[in-house]
Amino acid sequence: MSEAVSFLPQWREDARVLILGSMPGTASLNAQQYYAHPRNAFWPIMAQLCGFPAELPYEQRVAALNASGVALWDVIGRCFRPGSLDSSIHGDSIEPNDLAELIERLPQLRLIGCNGATAYKLLCKQWPELISALQGRVEILRLPSTSPAHASLSREQKLQQWRVIEAYLGA
């Protein structure tokens, strides 16, 4: 069994959208980069929605994402998980990230988009008071996972469902 530890949040104070994953997969943890698996659709989708080249170096992609008003983090801060699948996370080992602290620093936040069912379920389970407090101010959506493990939707179908965040991007 291996311990997985999430990354620091990537954000700016003017973020209007917060994308929450569950926990970075093995490829991401090894590269120390969000969504590093070459078949993960996250960066191609966000590049299209935010208008930057998906081929940019990682740091520039993160900067472009933040400049578009999008922050990035995970619901889980630490857990035990063999491999990369969310279904392999040992539920009793989950230590959540302090989402309340980050959200407090995002006064313009209007949307929390959960990248997949696990991120959404864990957000609801770990942070019910936070969700209640945000009601009426911040929309919370479950978006289809960009992971290659979620193969029931094509990248184009995922992109169409992720387009909902476009209304929150820009100035």
C-alpha positions in Angstrom: 0.0 0.0 0.0 1.4 3.4 -0.9 0.7 6.8 0.6 -0.4 9.5 -1.8 0.0 13.2 -0.9 -1.7 15.9 -2.9 -0.1 19.0 -4.3 -0.4 22.5 -3.1 -3.4 24.4 -4.6 -2.8 26.4 -7.8 -4.7 29.6 -7.5 -5.0 33.4 -7.6 -7.2 35.5 -5.4 -9.4 36.5 -8.4 -10.4 32.9 -9.3 -14.0 32.4 -10.1 -13.8 28.7 -10.7 -12.2 26.0 -8.5 -11.7 22.6 -10.1 -11.4 19.9 -7.6 -9.9 16.5 -8.3 -9.9 13.6 -5.9 -6.2 12.8 -5.6 -3.5 12.9 -8.3 -2.8 9.6 -10.0 0.6 7.9 -10.1 1.8 9.6 -13.3 0.9 13.0 -11.8 2.6 12.2 -8.5 5.7 11.0 -10.2 5.9 14.1 -12.4 4.7 16.4 -9.6 2.2 17.9 -12.0 -1.6 18.0 -12.0 -3.1 15.7 -14.7 0.2 14.5 -16.1 -1.0 11.2 -17.6 -0.7 11.7 -21.4 -4.2 10.4 -22.0 -5.9 12.5 -19.4 -8.2 15.0 -21.2 -7.9 17.8 -18.5 -5.2 20.0 -20.2 -6.6 19.7 -23.7 -10.1 20.5 -22.5 -9.0 23.5 -20.3 -6.7 24.7 -23.1 -9.7 24.8 -25.5 -12.0 26.5 -22.9 -9.4 29.0 -21.7 -7.7 29.7 -25.0 -4.1 28.6 -24.5 -2.0 26.0 -26.3 -2.2 22.6 -24.6 1.4 22.0 -25.5 2.7 24.8 -23.2 5.2 23.7 -20.5 3.4 22.8 -17.3 4.1 26.0 -15.4 2.8 28.1 -18.3 -0.4 26.0 -18.5 -1.0 26.5 -14.8 -0.3 30.2 -15.1 -2.7 30.4 -18.1 -5.4 28.5 -16.2 -5.0 30.8 -13.2 -5.1 33.9 -15.5 -8.4 32.6 -16.9 -9.9 32.7 -13.4 -9.5 29.0 -12.6 -8.0 27.5 -9.4 -7.0 23.9 -9.1 -6.8 21.5 -6.1 -7.9 18.2 -4.7 -10.4 17.2 -2.1 -8.0 14.7 -0.6 -4.8 15.9 1.0 -3.4 12.5 1.9 -4.5 8.9 1.6 -3.4 5.3 1.0 -4.0 4.1 -2.5 -2.2 1.4 -4.4 -2.1 2.5 -8.1 -4.0 5.4 -9.6 -7.7 4.4 -9.5 -10.0 6.3 -7.1 -11.7 3.0 -6.4 -8.5 1.8 -4.8 -8.4 4.6 -2.2 -8.6 3.3 1.3 -11.6 5.3 2.7 -10.4 5.2 6.3 -7.1 6.7 5.3 -8.5 9.9 3.7 -7.3 13.2 5.1 -9.1 16.0 3.4 -7.4 19.2 2.2 -8.5 22.4 4.0 -10.9 23.6 1.3 -12.6 26.0 3.6 -9.4 28.0 4.1 -8.8 28.2 0.3 -12.3 29.1 -0.5 -12.2 31.9 2.1 -9.3 33.4 0.1 -11.4 33.3 -3.1 -13.9 36.1 -2.8 -14.9 36.0 -6.4 -15.5 32.2 -6.5 -18.7 31.3 -8.3 -18.3 27.7 -9.3 -16.7 24.6 -7.9 -16.4 21.9 -10.6 -15.6 18.4 -9.3 -13.5 16.5 -11.8 -15.4 13.2 -11.6 -17.8 11.4 -9.2 -15.3 10.6 -6.5 -14.3 14.2 -6.1 -17.9 15.2 -5.9 -18.9 12.5 -3.4 -15.9 13.2 -1.2 -16.6 17.0 -1.2 -20.2 16.3 -0.1 -19.1 13.8 2.5 -16.1 15.7 4.0 -17.5 19.3 3.7 -21.3 19.4 4.2 -21.2 22.6 6.3 -19.0 24.3 3.7 -21.4 23.3 0.9 -24.3 24.7 3.0 -22.5 27.9 3.7 -21.8 28.4 -0.1 -25.4 27.8 -1.1 -26.8 30.6 -3.2 -23.3 32.1 -3.8 -21.3 29.2 -5.4 -22.6 26.6 -7.7 -21.2 23.1 -7.2 -21.1 20.7 -10.2 -20.1 17.2 -10.8 -18.3 17.1 -14.2 -17.3 14.0 -16.0 -13.8 12.7 -15.0 -11.1 13.7 -17.5 -9.2 10.5 -16.5 -8.5 7.9 -19.3 -10.1 5.4 -16.9 -13.4 7.1 -17.5 -13.7 5.8 -21.1 -17.5 5.8 -21.5 -17.3 9.3 -22.8 -15.0 10.5 -25.6 -12.8 13.6 -25.1 -15.3 15.6 -27.3 -18.2 14.4 -25.1 -16.3 15.4 -22.0 -15.5 18.8 -23.5 -19.2 19.4 -24.2 -20.1 18.8 -20.6 -17.1 20.9 -19.3 -18.3 23.9 -21.4 -20.6 24.8 -18.6 -17.6 26.6 -16.9 -17.2 29.0 -19.9 -19.8 31.2 -18.4 -17.5 31.8 -15.4 -14.3 32.4 -17.3 -12.9 35.8 -18.4 -13.2 39.1 -16.7 
